[in-house]
Amino acid sequence: MMGKSVIKQMKLPKLGQIGYVVKDVDKTVSYYRDTLGIRPWMLLDERPEPCLEKGKEVHPLLRIALAYMGTVQVELIQVVEGESVHLNHPEESQWRVHHLGFMVQDIDKRMDACQKLGIGVLQRGTIRDIGFTVDYAYLDTVEEAGVVIELIQWRLGALPLPVNRLVFNTLCLAGSGSFLKGRVMK
């Protein structure tokens, strides 16, 4: 397990997201929505640019679904095409935990700290949607933590955007049928 000193040095905030790799986002969203009552969902088909995986540029097409369960965001990821760190798991189940995500306001500073701690990067990328930018980095922490840790920074223009359930629901409300490239399912 990851040592307390590493966690302390990384100064991670509270858990913000649990990410699952799934075979079929639409089917999984339907289950979570209809059976568990989790909604609204923001669904996006995204090709992160730039996207570096272990120093190599890759161009995956990802189908992503986001929703909140309590105070934690649930992310479902389906790799539609291309290479992606999300494919580096055994195919034994319909879905599996891929990462624990932490919402940060200073991803570059935290990446520098990770480098000093000897924590490698599995994949780093940027997703853009009309005015919004999400910078993310999957850290090579499986050996130490048993799971990939993801750092996530949302921005509106150049300003860091704190992401929580209230902000997310407001974005879903504003984005349903208007400016978001994706779609919102209630």
Secondary structure, DSSP 8 states (H G I E B T S, - for coil): ---HHHHHHHT--S--EEEEEES-HHHHHHHHHHHH----EEEEEE--SSEEETTEE---EEEEEEEEETTEEEEEEEEEES--GGG-S-SSSSEEEEEEEEE-S-HHHHHHHHHHTT--EEEEEEEEETTEEEEEEEE--HHHHSSEEEEEEEEETTEEE---HHHHHHHHHHHTTTS-SSEEE-
